[in-house]
Amino acid sequence: MTPAPLDSAIPTLGPCLFHSPLHPIGAVEAPFKKDASDRILYHSHLLEDGRDVSTPSFEEAGARELIYFNPAKTTVGIVTCGGLSPGLNDIIRGIVNQCVLQYGINRVYGFRYGYEGLVQRYGHAPIVLRPSSVEQAHNFGGTMLGSSRGQQDIGEMVDTLEDMKVDILFVIGGDGTLRGAAEIVKEIERRGLKKAVVGIPKTIDNDIRYLDKSFGFETAFAAAVQAVKCAYTEATGAVNGVGLVKLMGRDSGFIACYAALAGSNVDCVLIPEVPFNLEGPGGLLEMLRYRLKKRSSAVIVVAEGAGQHLMNTGDDTDASGNKRYGDIGLFLKDRINAFFKEQRIEVNLKYIDPSYIVRSVPANAADNVYCSRLAQSAVHAGVAGKTGMLVGRWHGSFVNLPLEMVIHGRRKVDPTQELWHSVLQSTGQPPMTR
């Protein structure tokens, strides 16, 4: 029997005859929706009879009835790379428990200090992981395996996997780490080996493409909110007080945006996706002078990658090959103080950089659950022989995504869409665009 079509029509009181009072903010149009065309699909799965197969879709994560590896003869490796993020220990714990308690895999190794641990000449001996050794790991921040940045020799890493007879390698890291995992996959394929590499994306910047969010993001921005509240308290407690908070976000301003919206006491948000002027009538300094004259205090939240066009940073790169960014927080602190000194206006600026506090705290309850489910999905994929992929959540469902699809580009705040528009409405800041 064919089910009756859903009646999703919304009752209305009558024709709408008046224009909305919402106006464009700077060059950003208000993201108005149209009843007829702006709709969310009801079905997130393909229909049972196979119709709609032309619709783009991701493979759903989860257990398979048939698996590739024999658990009794399988060896697993886990490595954490890059900067710290809340939830790393939760992921490690989840993988170990799923492998040992659910699949009966008894050889699980943790490689220490990132990809360095996969290169034997560094001398970082791997550790054996058991449920008993990770039982309380989720109560602590950081990673029990240690981490590092920087590129390592792909051939040497695969040599270690061969020597230790590792069948499944779980790689936990961000953009650079996942690019490294993709290269490991290529070398494994070149040698004709049967080893699975499964990525679990880690970045508190929330900049991995095709994901609803990265693990640790909720914990990170919740910690950032506390820093913003402190900045507000400091700013309102002094004559012409300014609270300046620098948050994580090299190329994506998600933490800055969410922390500002949650704190609700921010006057200006600066993110990498929206360049801004410092000087002149429409610049940050004049905006700040106006705010202090009007309200006697102001709070500014800036992402670490914002305003790089204002500083001469050169072409230096870090160990991971990323361009070294200038410290926008200290730069703004000095320029703001100098500007008001020239204007002979008293200003009391308090600068807060909570970066290490934000990324080093244990995961909160929501991220605990998210990390556990990511770990379970990763193990399901690995034992099924899936490789060159990562697990994530898309539209509320856990999915398997090809590494090659994800590593080309980063997720960013779209200045034309609702998140940034919400920030502009919350802060009331002028556009300040270049």
Secondary structure, 3 states (H helix, E strand, C coil): CCCCCCCCCCCCCCCCCCCCCCCCECCECCCCCCCCCCCCCCCCCCCCCCCCCCCCCCEECCCCCCCCCCHHHCEEEEEECCCCCCCHHHHHHHHHHHHHHHCCCCEEEEECCHHHHHCHHHCCCCEECCCCCCCCHHHCCCCCCCCCCCCCCHHHHHHHHHHCCCCEEEEEECHHHHHHHHHHHHHHHHCCCCCEEEEEEECCCCCCCCCCCCECHHHHHHHHHHHHHHHHHHHHCCCCEEEEEEECCCCCCHHHHHHHHHHCCCCEEECCCCCECCCCCCCHHHHHHHHHHHHCEEEEEEECCCCHHHCCCCCCECCCCCECCCCHHHHHHHHHHHHHHHCCCCCEEEEECCHHHHHHCCCCHHHHHHHHHHHHHHHHHHHCCCCCEEEEEECCEEEEEEHHHHCCCCCCCCCCCHHHHHHHHHHCCCCCEC
